[in-house]
Amino acid sequence: MAIVINLDVMMAKRKISSGELAERIGITQANLSILKTNKAKAIRFSTLENICRELQCQPGDILEYQED
């Protein structure tokens, strides 16, 4: 996939666990894991907004385009 999700990098920079972030943004740990492992086929803007709010970052800090 050409879109890479760098959520694990941002979480490490902010020193926040998967469980804590999942609870704060209101999704399950399983769904957060899907995002972290680049297995997601889509992400809701509301989820992206909540992630950016909690990690104090921009969407471009999490989403990256890489040519195949």
N, C-alpha and C positions, 0 to 999 in steps of 0.2 A: 504494500500500500504506500502511496506517495505522501500521505499525511502521517507524521510521527508525533506521538503524544509523549512529551517530556515531563509528565506529572511526577514521576519518581524523583527526578532531578530537583524539581522545585520543592517537593516535600522534604528532601534531604537538606536543602539549603535553609528551609524554615524550621527544620528539626521537629516535624510533626509526624505522628504515626498514622497508618492507614485507618485504624479504628477511630482515632480522634477526629481525623478529617471527615470520614464517612458520617460520623455522628453530627458534626457541626454543619454539614451541608445537606443532611437528610437523605442519604442514600445508603444502600447496604454495602458492607465490606466486599461482597462478591461483585457488585457492579463497579465499585471503585477499582477492584483488582482487574477487571476487564479493561478499564481505561488505562491503568498503569502498564499493562502488558501488551498494549497496542492491538488488542483483539476486538475493540469496539468498532462498529460500522458507522455509528452516529453518536452525537452528543447533543443534548438539549442545550439551547442557549441559557436557560435558567440554571442548569447544572454548571455550565462553564462560568456563568456569572458568580455563582456561589463559591466555586473553587477559587476564582480570582479574588473575590472579597476576602476569603479566609487566608489565602496565601499571600495577599497583598502584592499581586502581580498583574500583568497584562495577558490577554489571550495569546499573544505572540510568544510569551515566555513558556507557554505550555504546548502550543501547536506549532509544528514546523513542517514545511514542505520539502521533500527530498525526491528528486527524479528517480524513477525506477532504473 
